[in-house]
Amino acid sequence: MKMQKGHLLPAFALGLLFGLGLCLSGMTQPLKVQGFLDVAGLWDPSLAFVMGGAVGVGLIGFRLARKPAARSMLGEPFRFPAESGVDAPLLIGSAIFGVGWGLSGVCPGPAIVNLGLFNEKALIFVAAMLVGMGLEKLFALAMHLRATAEEDR
């Protein structure tokens, strides 16, 4: 999907607002995130309030977005995934994401914010993230080609 020129400024402004929220909440601080995830050690529950607020806003937003005539602020229709089931790729991807988040204390959104703040560790994280995304695309293509070849037999 190609972004229209008139949508660039609002998208930038909303991304900036999101990044500011991540900074203010402490989500860009790996040690704070790891403290939240360390429930057996010196647990820092403060991010639970951030997550609770995000889940609450998300529930309301998704409920409104699912209405038939719902449109984004830019007038575009909302698109939702066709599949809603839990399968092996979803579980494996979730586990990889969780382990990476727990070890590094960073997930993609805060990593992009930290990249914008010229954090050198974020550069390494984002580079590794992009390599992982590329490998996933290659793996998916290989699986698709394999399935197509088997169907042709």
C-alpha positions as CSV (number, residue, x, y, z in Angstrom):
1,M,0.0,0.0,0.0
2,K,1.5,3.3,-1.1
3,M,1.1,6.3,1.2
4,Q,-0.4,9.4,-0.3
5,K,1.6,12.7,0.0
6,G,-1.1,14.3,2.1
7,H,-0.8,11.5,4.6
8,L,2.9,11.9,5.3
9,L,2.6,14.8,7.8
10,P,-0.2,13.3,9.9
11,A,1.6,9.9,9.9
12,F,4.8,11.6,11.0
13,A,3.0,13.6,13.7
14,L,1.2,10.4,15.1
15,G,4.5,8.5,15.0
16,L,6.2,11.4,16.9
17,L,3.3,11.3,19.5
18,F,3.7,7.5,19.8
19,G,7.5,7.9,20.3
20,L,7.0,10.6,22.9
21,G,4.6,8.3,24.8
22,L,7.2,5.5,24.7
23,C,9.8,7.9,26.1
24,L,7.6,9.3,28.8
25,S,6.4,5.8,29.9
26,G,10.0,4.4,30.2
27,M,9.5,1.8,27.5
28,T,12.7,3.1,25.7
29,Q,14.8,2.2,28.8
30,P,15.9,-1.5,28.5
31,L,16.7,-1.8,32.3
32,K,13.2,-0.5,33.2
33,V,11.6,-3.1,30.8
34,Q,13.8,-5.9,32.1
35,G,12.9,-4.8,35.7
36,F,9.2,-5.2,34.8
37,L,9.8,-8.6,33.2
38,D,11.8,-9.9,36.3
39,V,8.9,-11.0,38.4
40,A,11.1,-13.3,40.4
41,G,13.7,-10.6,41.3
42,L,13.4,-6.9,41.8
43,W,10.1,-6.5,40.0
44,D,9.2,-3.0,38.8
45,P,5.4,-3.1,38.3
46,S,5.2,0.5,36.9
47,L,5.0,-0.6,33.3
48,A,1.9,-2.7,34.1
49,F,0.0,0.6,34.3
50,V,1.4,1.7,30.9
51,M,0.4,-1.7,29.4
52,G,-3.0,-1.6,31.1
53,G,-3.7,1.9,29.6
54,A,-2.5,0.8,26.2
55,V,-4.8,-2.3,26.3
56,G,-7.7,-0.2,27.4
57,V,-7.3,2.3,24.6
58,G,-6.7,-0.6,22.2
59,L,-9.9,-2.4,23.1
60,I,-11.9,0.8,22.6
61,G,-10.1,1.6,19.4
62,F,-10.6,-1.8,17.9
63,R,-14.2,-1.9,18.9
64,L,-14.8,1.4,17.1
65,A,-12.7,0.4,14.1
66,R,-14.8,-2.8,13.6
67,K,-18.0,-0.8,12.9
68,P,-18.9,-1.1,9.2
69,A,-18.6,2.6,8.3
70,A,-15.5,3.1,10.4
71,R,-12.6,5.0,8.7
72,S,-9.2,6.2,9.9
73,M,-8.4,9.8,10.6
74,L,-7.2,10.0,7.0
75,G,-10.4,8.6,5.6
76,E,-9.0,5.2,4.8
77,P,-11.0,2.0,5.6
78,F,-9.5,-0.2,8.3
79,R,-8.1,-3.6,7.2
80,F,-8.0,-6.6,9.5
81,P,-6.3,-9.9,9.0
82,A,-8.4,-12.6,7.5
83,E,-7.0,-15.3,9.8
84,S,-7.7,-15.1,13.5
85,G,-6.6,-18.6,14.7
86,V,-3.6,-19.5,16.7
87,D,-1.1,-21.6,14.7
88,A,2.5,-22.8,15.0
89,P,4.1,-19.8,13.2
90,L,2.2,-17.4,15.5
91,L,3.3,-19.3,18.6
92,I,6.9,-19.6,17.4
93,G,7.1,-15.9,16.4
94,S,5.6,-14.9,19.7
95,A,8.1,-16.9,21.6
96,I,11.0,-15.5,19.6
97,F,9.7,-12.0,20.2
98,G,9.3,-12.6,23.9
99,V,12.7,-14.1,24.4
100,G,14.3,-11.2,22.4
101,W,12.3,-8.6,24.4
102,G,13.3,-10.2,27.7
103,L,17.0,-10.5,26.9
104,S,17.4,-7.0,25.3
105,G,14.7,-5.1,27.1
106,V,13.7,-3.6,23.8
107,C,11.0,-4.3,21.3
108,P,10.6,-2.8,17.7
109,G,8.7,0.4,18.6
110,P,11.1,1.6,21.3
111,A,14.1,0.5,19.2
112,I,13.0,2.9,16.4
113,V,12.6,5.7,19.0
114,N,16.1,4.9,20.4
115,L,17.5,4.9,16.9
116,G,16.1,8.4,16.4
117,L,17.8,9.4,19.7
118,F,21.1,8.2,18.2
119,N,21.5,5.3,20.5
120,E,24.3,3.0,19.1
121,K,22.8,-0.1,20.7
122,A,19.6,0.6,18.9
123,L,21.4,0.6,15.6
124,I,22.6,-2.9,16.3
125,F,19.1,-4.0,17.4
126,V,17.4,-2.5,14.4
127,A,19.9,-4.0,12.0
128,A,19.4,-7.4,13.6
129,M,15.7,-6.9,13.5
130,L,15.8,-6.1,9.7
131,V,18.0,-9.2,9.1
132,G,15.4,-11.3,11.0
133,M,12.6,-9.8,9.0
134,G,14.4,-10.5,5.7
135,L,15.2,-14.1,6.8
136,E,11.5,-14.6,7.6
137,K,10.5,-13.4,4.2
138,L,13.0,-15.7,2.5
139,F,11.8,-18.6,4.7
140,A,8.1,-17.9,3.8
141,L,9.0,-17.7,0.1
142,A,10.9,-21.0,0.3
143,M,7.9,-22.6,2.0
144,H,5.6,-21.2,-0.7
145,L,7.8,-22.4,-3.5
146,R,8.1,-25.8,-1.9
147,A,4.3,-26.1,-1.5
148,T,3.7,-25.0,-5.1
149,A,6.3,-27.5,-6.4
150,E,4.5,-30.3,-4.4
151,E,1.1,-29.3,-5.8
152,D,2.5,-29.4,-9.4
153,R,3.6,-33.1,-9.0
